[in-house]
Amino acid sequence: MPKPRKTLVSLEATPYYHCVSRCVRRAFLCGKDDHSGQSFEHRRQWIQDKMKALADVFAVDVCAYSVMSNHYHVVLYIDRDEAESWGTTEVIRRRHSLFVATP
């Protein structure tokens, strides 16, 4: 059963978190898929670019990462002091840099 994020992350315990995301059903994230013969290597740079962009928007630093053929690992540092220094306007500005408002 899923747990709320607030029970998974405790900055009092540690500001560092190891996160993993995997593909399912023999799907390929990067590299050459021997089953289909397709190459998905171009996605590796996409993932690296997205990690950098998201770290710039949120109060996190990417300490380490590894992108493999069907999954990736990332070690994040959550910068509580930076996040707490943001006012409402800054939070809204950062959120709007990621999501376009739709009517």
C-alpha positions in Angstrom: 0.0 0.0 0.0 1.4 3.4 -0.9 2.5 5.8 1.8 2.2 9.6 1.8 5.4 11.3 0.9 5.5 13.1 4.3 6.0 9.7 5.9 8.8 8.7 3.5 10.9 11.9 3.7 12.2 13.1 7.1 14.7 15.9 6.8 15.4 15.5 10.5 16.7 12.0 9.7 18.7 12.9 6.6 18.6 15.5 3.7 19.9 12.8 1.3 17.7 10.5 -0.7 18.4 7.7 -3.2 15.6 7.5 -5.8 15.1 4.8 -8.4 12.8 4.7 -11.4 12.4 1.5 -13.5 10.7 0.7 -16.8 8.3 -2.2 -16.9 7.3 -4.9 -19.5 10.7 -5.2 -21.1 10.6 -1.5 -22.1 13.9 0.3 -22.7 14.9 3.7 -21.3 18.3 4.0 -23.1 20.5 1.8 -25.2 19.6 -0.7 -27.8 16.7 -3.0 -27.4 17.8 -6.4 -28.7 14.2 -7.6 -28.8 12.9 -4.8 -31.2 16.3 -3.7 -32.6 15.5 0.0 -31.8 18.1 2.3 -30.2 16.9 4.6 -27.4 20.3 6.0 -26.6 19.1 9.6 -27.4 16.9 9.5 -24.3 20.0 9.4 -22.0 20.7 13.1 -22.7 17.0 14.0 -22.3 17.0 12.4 -18.8 20.2 14.2 -17.8 18.8 17.6 -19.1 15.5 17.1 -17.2 17.3 16.2 -14.0 19.3 19.4 -14.3 16.3 21.5 -15.1 14.2 20.1 -12.2 17.1 20.6 -9.7 17.2 24.3 -10.8 13.5 24.7 -10.1 13.3 22.8 -6.8 15.4 23.1 -3.7 17.4 20.0 -4.5 20.9 19.2 -5.6 21.7 16.2 -7.7 24.7 14.6 -5.9 25.0 11.6 -8.2 23.1 9.8 -10.9 23.3 6.8 -13.2 21.1 6.2 -16.2 21.0 2.6 -17.4 19.1 0.7 -20.1 15.9 0.1 -18.2 16.2 2.3 -15.0 18.0 5.2 -13.4 19.3 6.1 -9.9 19.6 9.6 -8.5 20.9 10.7 -5.1 19.4 14.0 -4.1 20.1 16.5 -1.4 17.1 18.5 -0.2 18.1 22.1 0.7 15.7 23.0 3.4 17.2 26.4 4.1 16.9 27.4 0.4 13.2 26.2 0.2 12.3 28.0 3.4 13.8 31.3 2.1 11.4 31.4 -0.8 8.3 33.6 -0.5 4.9 32.9 -2.1 5.8 34.8 -5.2 9.0 32.8 -5.7 7.2 29.5 -5.2 4.6 30.5 -7.8 7.2 31.7 -10.3 9.1 28.4 -10.0 5.9 26.3 -10.4 4.8 28.3 -13.4 8.3 27.7 -15.0 7.3 24.0 -15.1 3.5 24.0 -15.8 1.5 26.0 -18.2 -1.8 27.2 -16.9 -4.8 26.0 -18.9 -8.2 27.6 -18.9 
